[in-house]
Amino acid sequence: MQLAEREGGEIISADSRQVYRGMDVGTAKPTRADRARVAHHLIDVADPSERYDVSRYQRDARAALADVQARGHLAVVVGGTGLYVRALLDGLDLDAVPTDAELRANLEVEAARGADLHGRLAAIDPEAAARVDARNLRRVIRYLEASLLTGGVSAHWRRGDAVRAVRIGLAPERAWLIDRIERRVRGMVDAGVLDEARRLMRQGLDARLPSMSAHGYVHWMAHLRGELDIERAVALTVRDTKAYSRRQMTWFRRDPAVRWIDPANVDPVAFVSAALREAA
């Protein structure tokens, strides 16, 4: 936000869970005050009952990017969903990846029965399997669906027109990051994440929906059902977030264009502003 204010920019979110309305605290969504201070895009664009996917994000984000650029403003793409970032900036041709609703439904049934779908994906397309966490069943199923239809999804994710961008990665010391994660999760409890989870439970949402895989909600809901005490729910949410942060680093480290800084030791706003001047 400081960078956007300094450079006359607007923020385009690349967070696959902040797209959902009513999931504010648990996704650490920018507040109303934040959004009044700096224009944000791709926040609150879908209901939790919808299946918002990377193809829809790509269309929406490209439209937002064109809108920001048409006003002569700097677009600041922010977020940790690696596939969303890549879909926007690297121009992945997602239309080249076919879908089959019946096949996907059958794979969902197999997953519910405990089938090792990630192992099956690894046998067909090791590169795709390496990019997805085995516990993220929704994405494993999507990758496997595409791989079964094409013989290997990786080869079909062709690059289209890439977006020229300065790419900056934040890489703090691990201990610093873990402390921030722990404090943020506890702050969510104080900010009302349990009330938020309770409202979502009342909607009777299918647990297989993408929205329901957002970190923490499964544990907050288990606590509300009396299955976990609050300290255990906090600990499990911290665990899941820490694991995800490691996977994020693995994903983004593959991009040689990213320039890495430790934001605890380097002023990131000044660094990025200087990088923009260099790239101009």
N, C-alpha and C positions, 0 to 999 in steps of 0.2 A: 504494500500500500504506500509506503514511503517512496519507493521507486516510482510508482505510477504518478504520485503527486509531483515528484521532482521533475519527471520527464513528460508530463502531460499525457499520461497513459490511462488505459482502461484494462481491467483484468478479465481474462478468459480462463475460467476454471477448467482444469483437466482432472477433475476428481469424479470418479464414477459413482459415488454415493451422495455427493452434495447436490446432484441433479434432483433428488427426491424431496418433495414437499413434506413438511412435518417431521423431518429427521435432522433437526438442527443441532441439538446438543451432542448427540452421539457421533456426528460426523465432523464436529468442530467447525461448523459452517460459519462464514462471515456473518456478523450480526447486522441488524437493520441499520445501526449507526455506521458500521463499516461500509455498507453498500450505499449509504447516503453520502459518505465521504468520498468514495471512489466508485465509479461505475463497474459493476460485475456482470459477467455474462455466463450462461450455462449453470446458473444456480436456480433451484426450484422450477424445473421445466417439466417434471413428470410426477405422477402420483406413485406411491410405493407399490400399488397394485399393478403397475405397468412393467413391461419388460423393455427397459431402456438399454440398448446395446451399443457397441462401438460404431456400427454403421450409422445409426441415428446420430450419435455424437459427432461423427465426422461431418455429416451434412450440416448439423446445427452449428458446429464450431467454425466451419468454413464460412457460413453465412455471417456469424458474429465477427469473424476476422475481417471479412469484406466491409462490414458495416463500420467497424472501428477505423479501418484504413481510409474509408471514404470520407471520414470526418478529419482526416489528417492527424489522427492520434496514434500513439504507440500502443501496440497490443502486447500485454504482458501475460504470457501463458503460464499458469501456475498450477501445480498439482502433481500428485505422485502416482497416478494411474498410467503406467508406462505405455500400454497399448493405445490409450487415448492420445497421449502426447505424440506417439509415432504416427497414428492415423492422421492427425492434423498436420504435423510438420513434415513428415516424410512422404506424404501422399500415397499411402498404401491403397491399392486398388481393391477395396473390399468387395466390390460388386463381382469380382472374379471368383470369389469363394461361394460355392453353391450352398443351399440349405434344403433340408427335407424334414418337414414337421413330423411326419410319421416315424422316421428313423430317430429323430431326437426324442420323441416320446418313448420309444422302445428303449433307448439308452438310459433315460431317466428311470424307467422301471428296473432295468438291470442295476443301476446305481443304488436304488432303494433296497435291492436284494443283496447288496454287498459285493457286487462284481468289481474286479480290479480294472477299472476303465483306464486309469493312468498307465498301468503296465501294458495294456492293449495299445494305447496311443504310442507309447515308447517303441513298441515293436514295428509300428507303421511309419512313424515320423519322429525320430529321436530329437530333432531340433525343436519341434513344437512341444514335445513333452518336457524338455529342459526349460522352457519358458513359462510353464504353468505349475503352480503348487498342486500337488496331488490332492490336497484337502479342499481345493476350490472346485467342487464337483461341477458347478454350472459351467465354468470355463473348460474344464476337462471334457465335458460332454460336447460343448460346441466345437472344440478342436478335433475331437474324435469323429464327430458327425462330418465335418468338412474333410477330414483325412480319408474316411471311408468312401466318400463320394468322389474324391479326386486322386487318391493314391498317395497323398502327402500335402497337407495344407501349406507348408512353408513355401513350396515352389510356386504356389498360386497367389501368394501375397506380393504381387508385383508392385514396384514403386512407380507412382505417377509423378506429378509435378510437386517437387519439394518446396517448402516455404523457407525463404532465407531468414535465418534467425540466429541471434547470439544465444548460445546455450550455456547456462550456468548451473552447476550442481552444488548443493550445500552438503558438506561432509564434516560435521563436527566430530569431536572425540566421542567414542562410543559411550563412555561413562556419562558425559554431558547429555547425550541424547536420551539415554535410559532414564536419567533423572527427570528430564522434561516430559517424557512419556508417562512416567509414574505420576507426576504432578498433574498432568493434563487429565488423566483418567480419573483421579480423585476429584479434580475440579468439576468433571462432568456430573458426578453424583451430587455435589453441592449445587450445581446449576439446574438440576431437575431432569436428568436423563431417565430416571425411573418413571416419572410422570409421562415422559415422552414414550417410553417403551410400553407403558400401560395403555396409552391411547392407540398405539399400533396393534397391540394384542386385541383390543376391542373390535378392530376392523376385520379380524379373522383372516389375516393374510397368509397365503400359502408359504410355507417355510422354504420352498424351492425358488421363490422369486429372487431376482438379483438384489433387490433392496434389503432383503432379510439376511444377506451375507455380510452386511456392513459390520465391521469389527465391534464387538461388545454387545450388540442387541440380543444375541442368543443367550448370553450370560445374564444380562439385566432381566430378561424375561424369565429365565430359570429361577432367578432370585424371587421375582414376583409370584411365581407358582409355588414357592416354598421349597425348591429343590437345592438352592445354594444360599449360604449366608452372604451378606454383602461383601465381606472381606474376600471371600473366595471368588465372587463375581468380579471384583476389582482385580484380583491377582490374575485371573484367566484373561481378562481384557488386556491387561498390561502384557502378558505373555504373548497373546496373539498379535498385538501391535508391534512388539519388539521383533517378532519373527517376520512380520510383513516389512518392517524397515530394512531388514537384512536382504529380503528379496528385491526390494526397490533398488538398493545399492547394486546388487548383482545385475539387474536389468539395465540401469542407466550407465553403469561402468562399461557396458558394451559399446556405448556411443563415443567414438573418438573425438567428436566435436565438442563434447561437454568440457568446460573449464571448471575445475573443482576448487572450492575455497572452504575454509573453516570459518563459519560465521561468528564463532565465539572469539576469533582472533583477528579477523579481517572485517572491516566495515563493508557489508555486502552491497549497500546502496551505492557507496562511492565506487566500489569495484565494478559493478555492473554499468554504472554511468560512464566510467572510463572505457569499458569494453565497447559500449555503444558508440562512443566517439571514434574509437579505433576502426570500428566496422563501417562507419559512415562513408 
